[in-house]
Amino acid sequence: MTTAVTYQYWKSNSEAFSCDDQTKGARKVLEWAYHHYPSEKLVYASSFGAEAIVLIDLIYEVQHDAHIVFLDTGLHFPETYEVIDKIETRFHSLKIERIVPKLSLDEQTKEYGSVLWNRDSSRCCQIRKVIPLQEALNTKEAWISGLRKEQSPLRADTEFINKDEKFKNIKICPLIHWTWEDVWMYIKERDLPYNRLHDQQYPSIGCLPCTKPAAGNKDSREGRWSGSSKTECGLHTR
């Protein structure tokens, strides 16, 4: 099916993804996705934050050898790489691919100057996250994301199945109805490994230079690009 046909099909059959089960519809959406798309046409782009750990566990129950990509900007916290290693050990059959930008950090400095993330964070995100994901999705028909409605006003309209205009495919968001409390209850109940920075008031964890602790640990996007109006890296904006 084309992107437009798939999206219209879902809009006409959205009742199949009711959120009245224990996973608030997430399991049903994932079962549909891995049944609907050939494995080589579907990928999960994971940040390895709290929501990602939940999704990885749910995906593993549906598709043991699912393809997962991590956008390795070269600027992540050591704790992020640490939790990826733990996930690879626990879910050893998953195909976890670390995607790096075409420009190394040294090459980026030569072309754009040092600490670009301080002077033009949007350009830095474009180089180190948006373009690499775009290239990774060139051969895919759909990708999975851990967006939740309550994370921010920009994400409040997210549906289970979304027509992704930026990457020209379908974006599948199984956790849209989950709360922050739901995420942590699941992690604790399943005894899943998670990024230790979450215990230090980092609800949302991105690149080290652009992520700070969030006061009270309340807003899951608070602490990202602190001191600016920016709340998104560009992966989920048109």
Secondary structure, DSSP 8 states (H G I E B T S, - for coil): --HHHHHHHHHHTGGGG-S-STTTTHHHHHHHHHHHS-GGGEEEE---SHHHHHHHHHHHHH-TT-EEEEE--S-B-HHHHHHHHHHHHHTTTSEEEEE--SS-HHHHHHHH-TTHHHH-HHHHHIIIIIHHHHHHTTT-SEEE----GGG-GGGTT--SEEEETTTTEEEE-TTTT--HHHHHHHHHHHT----GGGGGT-SS--BGGGB---GGG--TTTTBTTTSS----STT--
